[in-house]
Amino acid sequence: MSKSADQAESSPETFPEKAAFWHLDDIDWTQVQRQQNADGSVSVVREKWPIIRPDFLSAHVHYEAGMIVRRHGHRSNHIVFVLDGGGWIGGDWSAPGTHIHVPLGAAFGPIVAGPQGLTCWELSFGEFGGWGDQPELYEQEITARGVSPLPDPPLEIGDWFVDPRGDWGGERPSPKVDGLYCVVTHIDDLESSGVAGGADDDGSISAVREKLPIDQTDFTSAYVEVDPGAVIETRGHRGHRVVWFVEGGAQCGERWCPAGTHVELPDGVPFGPIVAGDDGVVFLELTDGGR
């Protein structure tokens, strides 16, 4: 992973003491899964990790066209947000703006990337190791498409890392809870609420709108749209907070945050003010442990 000068005090492997900023352009891709397709070509899953620790994972994941990933769960609360492309997840088409909440004990998938590939932001709020579920569903998908799995690429992460890619609950019991399912919503299907706004010098109205795919007392997922020039005042949150800038860009304090910027905020650390740029800004923020 390459690192710019203003990231010298932060690391994806350690918990920050203040706001930690990363941009996707500063993070290297890592291949995590490969397959041979029916036509002899090879498709892969690649990931970029703004954060990778024993107790937390934030991953920018790209599934190449036709890539198939088993149905699986994680060993903590897990979120998937589709950023680009599209694919079939659990048999349903998932386009950009699809938000999937996979609580501890639930599973999702199989994942079959569409013809344009599938790009997601995926997070695990705790131990991120995956566990396979219903292997017959994966076998059905690869057989139907003439896909042959290839050996997983080696991963060099840390001594603490236990590779979960072959985990089907044999050596280590899975946390599966029968009857517990993932929750799939799409941003377009949610109502927005205005959380701030005001008149500009030219008389136009700049607004901040928020949609809440998850609104729990101890965990929230907020999709925030900010009109050009609108301001969100500096504020702090209780709990662990992570922000992903999806579209546009904003001035955040002294730092410009374009799309692809990833911010981690420890409990109580203030963030802002956020001043949306000429194209406005859209970001997804997740808060674990408070609001």
Secondary structure, 3 states (H helix, E strand, C coil): CCCCHHHCCCCCCCCCCCCEEEEHHHCCCEEEEEEECCCCCEEEEEEEEEEEECCEEEEEEEECCCCEECCEEECCEEEEEEEEEEEEECCEEECCCEEEEECCCCCECCEEEEEEEEEEEEEEECCCCEEECCHHHHHHHHHHHCCEECCCCCCCCCCCCCCCCCCCCCCCCCCCCCCCCCEEEEHHHCCCEEEEEEECCCCCEEEEEEEEEEECCCEEEEEEEECCCCEECCECCCCEEEEEEEEEEEEECCEEEECCEEEEECCCCCECCEEEEEEEEEEEEEEECCC
